[in-house]
Amino acid sequence: MSSRVNRILSALGAVTVLAGSELLSVASAAEDAATAAPTLSVTVATVRREPWPEMLVANGAIEPWQEAIVSAAVGGQRIEELLVEVGDTVKAGQLLVRLDRSVLEAAVAELEAALAQAKANLAQAEADAARAAELEKRAALSAQEILRYRTQAGVARAGVQSAEARLQAQRLQLERTRIVAPDDGVITERMARLGEVPSLGQELFRMIRRGRLEWRGELTAAQIVRTTPGKTVMLRLPDGSSATARVRKLAPAMRSENRLGEIHADIEPGSAARAGMYVAGTVLLDPRDALVVPAASVVIRDGRSYLFVVAPGQNPAPVAARPIATGRRSGDEVEVVSGVEDGAQVVVQGAGFLNDGDVVRIITAVAR
């Protein structure tokens, strides 16, 4: 019996020794993990809160502020001279087209002669009426004769007025053979051709009044209620340059076909903007506070965005992967909507190589 007890005690001793050895091994592994070498040297930046402008992004066409149509104010006269081309800048009253004047000048000369004859008839009639008035005092003429002279004078007077009116109308037609610019502007289309005989009202030119262009941005209902006249709009032009515009007015109603409303923004002169371009524009609204981090610190994995937050007060230090939601972007910075707090230290350079729980060595902080 005693030998059996001794064997049992010996076995228990061996188990105790083995368990102790395993405990020592686990403790050693934990100590090694605590003193593990950093996996990467990184730079960090501080999450900060600062005012950022609100921005609305929309698309729209660049159109003339107002377009003027220059047409023929007199018909049946041949175009004798064209003085401007597409792209020319013109001033109000500047001569654009000269029509043939010969036919109208002859008509004016004829009417001037008719007016002279009418005035001569009037002078004769008034003289006859004056003599009749003298004879009336001496009862030398009948009342019927006196009335006839007075009537003739009235008819002659009306004849002069009629001749003057016809002459004035013909002179106006003659003046209209000089087709001038209705306002300052830029010629955008030319339909007139040398030698053509345009009809009355036929379109000869189109021009942008005063060279003013506007951006007609198409905004949703949620966007347009946040926009007010006077806001600045930055336009991205097809050649990579930009243009600045300022909101002048908002559409009073949304379009029924697409539920979008237009804003009209005056484009500042001097840019490469041209009528007919369809460009994207950013409407700058009033600033709103945002938590800001460098865009390089945001890591996207499996469709989600992460920041690697460094444990405070340590170097080397472990990092924790924080899922975040991002918002606005400006240059090389991005807004964090949720997932991190103001003042936290986040990894910038090297963030894409990290995993949750890695230990890093901080070499410098990113200057911002």
C-alpha positions, 0 to 999 in steps of 0.5 A: 500500500505504501509503495502505491501511495509513493507513486501517486505523490511522485506523479502529483509532484511532476504535474506541479512542476510542469504547471509551474513551468507553463506559468513561467512561460506565459509570464515571460511571453507577456513581458516580451510583448510589453517590451516589443520593438516598435513595428514602424516609425511614424509622424503624427498630427493633432486633431483640431477644431477650426471654422471651415466654410460650408460648400455646395457643389453643383453643375450649370451652364455659362450663358450671356447675362443678356443677349442682344439681337441686331436686325435690319430696321429697313428692308429691301436695301443691299448690304454695302459694307460689313464693319465687324466680325465675330469676337469683336468688342463694340461700343454703343452706337458703333456702326456695324453695317452700312446698307445701300442708300441710293434709292432712299436718298432719291426718295428723300430728294423727291419728298423734299421737292414735294414739300417745297411745292406744298409750302408754295401752295400754302403761301398762295392759298394764305395770300388769297385768303388774306385778300378775301378777308380784306374784301369781306370788310367792304362786302365785295365778295360773297360769304361762299367765296370767302369760305372757299379761300379759307378752305383752300388755305386750310387744305394747303396747310394740311398738305405741308404737314403731310409732306413734312411727315412723309419726308421725316419718315423717309429720312428715318428710313435713310438713317436706318441704313446705318445699323449700329450697336444697341449697347456695349458688348461682344459680337457672338454670331454674324448672319449678315453677308456682304451683298445680301438684301435683308428683309425688314427685321431679319437678324444680322448679328447676336451680341453679349451685352456689356460682355457680361457672363453668368453661371446658371447653376442647377441646385436641389431644393435642399441646396437652394434654400441655403444659398443667398444673393452675394455668395461667392462661387468658384467655377472649375473651367475645362482648361483647369483654370478657375473663375470667380462668380457672385450669386445675383439672384435665385430662381423663384420656382423649381423646374417641374421636370427635374426638381432643380432650381437655377441660381444666377451668378455674375462671373468676374471679367478676365477669366477664360470662361466662355458662353456655352461651357457647362462647368462645376461650381462650388458655392461658398457658404458661411463657415461652420466648425469642423474637426480637421485631420490631414487627408493622408491620415485617413486609411480606407479598408473594406470600404470603411475609413479609419484613423490610427490614434496614438496612446497619449504620453508614450513613445513608443506607443500602441495605436488603436484603429478608430472607424470614422465618418468623414465630411468636407474636404479642403486641399489636403485636409478632411473633416471628421464627422464622428469617431475621434475627439478634438486633441487626439494624436493620429498617425499620418505618415505610415498609417497605411501600414498599421493594424490595430494594436501595433506599437509605433515610434513617433519621430515627429509631429506634422506641422499644420 
